[in-house]
């Protein structure tokens, strides 16, 4: 086996796991904002509750199950870009110093998912291939 083929046969499955895990982790940020579960321990502005909460919760679910994945991930990516610049980037531009690493990582992860699509093990994949049977 060539060294450049290391793990290549698992690429589709690993990407599916990445998409599912990213959506699963993201939905809990929305759950915390909308349902206070798990409890956050602090109050947040109303716009976070009304805008960020639903995008994180619903977007996380859609990305996780792979339904309308490109649009959902694109919206989540944009939300995280705004979160970074509005919530973290004003104090210092370096993510390590302004505690914005997670927002920046989510931003680019969801941007990648938006570009790549849902992949296998997704509702989008099932719906697309169902037409071919």
KOLLUM-549865 format. One line per 10 residues: for each residue x, y, z of N, C-alpha, C. Coordinates in nm, 3 decimals. Example, Ala and Ser with C-alpha at 12.3 -4.5 7.8 and 13.67 -1.06 7.14 Angstrom:
1.319 -0.569 0.780 1.230 -0.450 0.780 1.320 -0.330 0.780 | 1.285 -0.225 0.708 1.367 -0.106 0.714 1.290 0.003 0.787
END
This chain:
0.084 -0.118 0.000 0.000 0.000 0.000 0.088 0.124 0.000 | 0.053 0.221 -0.083 0.129 0.345 -0.090 0.101 0.429 0.034 | 0.199 0.507 0.075 0.181 0.588 0.195 0.076 0.697 0.174 | 0.058 0.745 0.049 -0.042 0.849 0.028 -0.185 0.793 0.029 | -0.200 0.665 0.037 -0.331 0.602 0.043 -0.373 0.565 0.187 | -0.289 0.600 0.282 -0.318 0.570 0.422 -0.455 0.627 0.460 | -0.545 0.547 0.504 -0.679 0.582 0.550 -0.772 0.628 0.438 | -0.727 0.625 0.312 -0.810 0.676 0.201 -0.940 0.598 0.187 | -0.938 0.469 0.211 -1.060 0.390 0.193 -1.165 0.422 0.299 | -1.125 0.487 0.405 -1.218 0.522 0.513 -1.266 0.667 0.506
-1.224 0.738 0.403 -1.251 0.882 0.395 -1.400 0.915 0.405 | -1.485 0.846 0.332 -1.629 0.876 0.333 -1.690 0.850 0.470 | -1.654 0.740 0.531 -1.708 0.707 0.663 -1.659 0.802 0.771 | -1.533 0.837 0.766 -1.477 0.929 0.866 -1.538 1.068 0.850 | -1.559 1.110 0.724 -1.625 1.240 0.702 -1.766 1.237 0.759 | -1.838 1.127 0.740 -1.973 1.115 0.794 -1.971 1.126 0.946 | -1.874 1.061 1.008 -1.861 1.069 1.154 -1.830 1.213 1.197 | -1.742 1.280 1.124 -1.711 1.420 1.154 -1.836 1.507 1.147 | -1.916 1.490 1.041 -2.039 1.568 1.025 -2.136 1.541 1.140 | -2.155 1.414 1.174 -2.249 1.377 1.281 -2.203 1.433 1.415
-2.075 1.417 1.446 -2.023 1.465 1.574 -2.028 1.617 1.582 | -1.993 1.685 1.474 -1.998 1.833 1.473 -2.140 1.881 1.497 | -2.237 1.822 1.427 -2.376 1.861 1.448 -2.425 1.830 1.588 | -2.387 1.712 1.638 -2.428 1.672 1.774 -2.373 1.768 1.879 | -2.246 1.802 1.869 -2.187 1.894 1.966 -2.248 2.034 1.955 | -2.275 2.077 1.832 -2.328 2.211 1.810 -2.471 2.225 1.861 | -2.552 2.123 1.845 -2.691 2.134 1.888 -2.703 2.157 2.038 | -2.605 2.110 2.116 -2.611 2.130 2.261 -2.585 2.275 2.301 | -2.512 2.349 2.218 -2.497 2.492 2.244 -2.633 2.560 2.229 | -2.708 2.520 2.127 -2.843 2.574 2.108 -2.938 2.529 2.216
-2.928 2.405 2.256 -3.011 2.353 2.364 -2.989 2.431 2.493 | -2.864 2.462 2.517 -2.831 2.539 2.638 -2.893 2.678 2.633 | -2.895 2.739 2.515 -2.952 2.873 2.501 -3.104 2.870 2.504 | -3.164 2.775 2.434 -3.310 2.770 2.423 -3.379 2.705 2.542 | -3.323 2.595 2.590 -3.389 2.515 2.692 -3.320 2.519 2.828 | -3.208 2.591 2.833 -3.124 2.596 2.953 -3.085 2.455 2.997 | -3.060 2.369 2.897 -3.013 2.234 2.926 -2.897 2.201 2.835 | -2.786 2.165 2.888 -2.751 2.171 3.029 -2.743 2.315 3.077 | -2.767 2.336 3.207 -2.772 2.473 3.259 -2.641 2.548 3.234 | -2.655 2.672 3.189 -2.536 2.753 3.159 -2.487 2.830 3.281
-2.579 2.864 3.370 -2.538 2.935 3.490 -2.527 3.086 3.474 | -2.560 3.138 3.356 -2.557 3.283 3.338 -2.663 3.326 3.237 | -2.702 3.452 3.246 -2.804 3.506 3.156 -2.738 3.553 3.027 | -2.815 3.553 2.922 -2.762 3.597 2.793 -2.856 3.701 2.734 | -2.805 3.782 2.644 -2.890 3.881 2.578 -3.002 3.813 2.497 | -3.111 3.886 2.476 -3.227 3.831 2.407 -3.194 3.788 2.264 | -3.109 3.864 2.195 -3.077 3.828 2.057 -3.002 3.694 2.048 | -2.928 3.660 2.151 -2.860 3.529 2.154 -2.965 3.418 2.166 | -3.064 3.442 2.249 -3.173 3.346 2.268 -3.255 3.331 2.140 | -3.286 3.443 2.075 -3.375 3.442 1.959 -3.307 3.405 1.828
-3.179 3.436 1.814 -3.110 3.412 1.687 -3.014 3.294 1.698 | -2.917 3.303 1.787 -2.814 3.200 1.796 -2.870 3.066 1.843 | -2.958 3.067 1.941 -3.014 2.943 1.995 -3.080 2.857 1.889 | -3.177 2.912 1.814 -3.242 2.829 1.711 -3.147 2.783 1.600 | -3.056 2.871 1.557 -2.962 2.830 1.452 -2.873 2.718 1.501 | -2.824 2.728 1.623 -2.737 2.623 1.677 -2.814 2.493 1.698 | -2.933 2.502 1.752 -3.010 2.382 1.783 -3.060 2.314 1.655 | -3.135 2.387 1.573 -3.191 2.329 1.451 -3.080 2.300 1.350 | -2.987 2.394 1.334 -2.876 2.372 1.242 -2.792 2.252 1.283 | -2.767 2.236 1.412 -2.692 2.121 1.461 -2.762 1.990 1.431
-2.894 1.988 1.449 -2.970 1.867 1.419 -2.965 1.836 1.270 | -2.986 1.939 1.186 -2.985 1.917 1.041 -2.850 1.868 0.992 | -2.743 1.927 1.043 -2.609 1.881 1.004 -2.586 1.740 1.053 | -2.626 1.712 1.175 -2.604 1.579 1.233 -2.674 1.470 1.152 | -2.799 1.491 1.115 -2.872 1.388 1.041 -2.847 1.397 0.891 | -2.787 1.506 0.845 -2.756 1.521 0.704 -2.876 1.557 0.620 | -2.957 1.653 0.665 -3.073 1.700 0.590 -3.054 1.847 0.557 | -3.061 1.880 0.427 -3.032 2.017 0.383 -2.898 2.063 0.440 | -2.803 1.975 0.434 -2.675 1.993 0.502 -2.599 2.115 0.455 | -2.593 2.137 0.324 -2.515 2.251 0.274 -2.567 2.383 0.327
-2.699 2.403 0.322 -2.756 2.529 0.370 -2.745 2.542 0.521 | -2.774 2.435 0.592 -2.767 2.440 0.738 -2.624 2.469 0.785 | -2.527 2.401 0.726 -2.387 2.422 0.765 -2.341 2.563 0.728 | -2.386 2.614 0.614 -2.349 2.750 0.574 -2.403 2.852 0.673 | -2.527 2.835 0.717 -2.586 2.925 0.815 -2.513 2.914 0.949 | -2.479 2.793 0.991 -2.404 2.774 1.116 -2.266 2.838 1.106 | -2.202 2.826 0.991 -2.072 2.887 0.971 -2.080 3.038 0.983 | -2.179 3.097 0.920 -2.197 3.242 0.930 -2.224 3.287 1.071 | -2.305 3.210 1.143 -2.333 3.244 1.283 -2.204 3.245 1.365 | -2.120 3.147 1.342 -1.996 3.139 1.418 -1.897 3.250 1.377
-1.901 3.294 1.253 -1.818 3.407 1.212 -1.862 3.533 1.287 | -1.993 3.555 1.293 -2.046 3.670 1.367 -2.014 3.656 1.516 | -2.030 3.536 1.569 -2.001 3.514 1.712 -1.855 3.546 1.742 | -1.767 3.505 1.652 -1.625 3.532 1.676 -1.599 3.682 1.678 | -1.644 3.752 1.574 -1.611 3.895 1.565 -1.689 3.979 1.664 | -1.811 3.942 1.697 -1.890 4.020 1.792 -1.856 3.986 1.937 | -1.832 3.859 1.963 -1.811 3.817 2.101 -1.667 3.802 2.144 | -1.577 3.777 2.049 -1.439 3.749 2.087 -1.339 3.844 2.023 | -1.357 3.872 1.896 -1.259 3.947 1.819 -1.245 4.092 1.857 | -1.336 4.144 1.939 -1.327 4.286 1.977 -1.219 4.310 2.082
-1.189 4.210 2.162 -1.090 4.228 2.269 -0.947 4.206 2.221 | -0.929 4.109 2.133 -0.797 4.076 2.081 -0.818 3.992 1.957 | -0.737 4.008 1.857 -0.759 3.935 1.731 -0.716 3.788 1.738 | -0.629 3.753 1.830 -0.578 3.616 1.841 -0.677 3.527 1.917 | -0.724 3.420 1.852 -0.821 3.332 1.916 -0.774 3.272 2.049 | -0.646 3.245 2.060 -0.594 3.189 2.185 -0.611 3.287 2.301 | -0.599 3.414 2.273 -0.609 3.515 2.377 -0.752 3.562 2.402 | -0.837 3.560 2.299 -0.973 3.611 2.319 -1.076 3.500 2.345 | -1.029 3.377 2.360 -1.114 3.261 2.389 -1.215 3.234 2.277 | -1.176 3.265 2.153 -1.265 3.244 2.040 -1.227 3.125 1.954
-1.141 3.039 2.004 -1.095 2.925 1.923 -1.211 2.835 1.880 | -1.303 2.808 1.970 -1.414 2.718 1.936 -1.504 2.780 1.829 | -1.533 2.909 1.843 -1.616 2.977 1.742 -1.546 2.975 1.606 | -1.417 3.000 1.602 -1.345 3.000 1.476 -1.337 2.859 1.417 | -1.314 2.761 1.500 -1.307 2.624 1.452 -1.442 2.579 1.396 | -1.551 2.606 1.468 -1.684 2.574 1.418 -1.711 2.647 1.286 | -1.672 2.773 1.277 -1.695 2.851 1.156 -1.635 2.781 1.034 | -1.509 2.744 1.042 -1.443 2.683 0.927 -1.482 2.536 0.908 | -1.515 2.467 1.015 -1.563 2.330 1.002 -1.696 2.328 0.928 | -1.788 2.415 0.967 -1.917 2.419 0.900 -1.906 2.473 0.758
-1.812 2.561 0.734 -1.789 2.607 0.597 -1.742 2.491 0.509 | -1.654 2.408 0.562 -1.608 2.289 0.490 -1.723 2.192 0.465 | -1.805 2.168 0.567 -1.919 2.077 0.552 -2.016 2.133 0.448 | -2.036 2.263 0.447 -2.122 2.326 0.348 -2.070 2.303 0.206 | -1.941 2.313 0.190 -1.881 2.294 0.058 -1.883 2.147 0.015 | -1.861 2.056 0.108 -1.851 1.913 0.076 -1.987 1.846 0.066 | -2.084 1.893 0.141 -2.216 1.831 0.140 -2.231 1.727 0.249 | -2.341 1.655 0.244 -2.374 1.564 0.354 -2.295 1.434 0.352 | -2.259 1.385 0.235 -2.186 1.259 0.229 -2.276 1.140 0.260 | -2.212 1.028 0.286 -2.288 0.905 0.314 -2.347 0.910 0.455
-2.433 0.816 0.484 -2.501 0.805 0.614 -2.576 0.934 0.647 | -2.650 0.986 0.550 -2.726 1.109 0.571 -2.862 1.096 0.504 | -2.955 1.177 0.548 -3.087 1.178 0.486 -3.076 1.230 0.343 | -2.995 1.332 0.320 -2.975 1.384 0.183 -2.927 1.273 0.090 | -2.831 1.195 0.134 -2.776 1.085 0.053 -2.885 0.982 0.023 | -2.961 0.948 0.125 -3.070 0.851 0.108 -3.173 0.902 0.009 | -3.216 1.028 0.024 -3.318 1.085 -0.065 -3.268 1.094 -0.209 | -3.142 1.129 -0.226 -3.086 1.139 -0.360 -3.077 1.001 -0.426 | -3.032 0.901 -0.354 -3.015 0.767 -0.411 -3.145 0.690 -0.422 | -3.245 0.729 -0.349 -3.376 0.662 -0.355 -3.437 0.682 -0.493
-3.412 0.796 -0.554 -3.467 0.825 -0.686 -3.407 0.736 -0.793 | -3.287 0.685 -0.765 -3.216 0.604 -0.863 -3.261 0.458 -0.863 | -3.334 0.416 -0.762 -3.376 0.275 -0.753 -3.495 0.244 -0.838
END
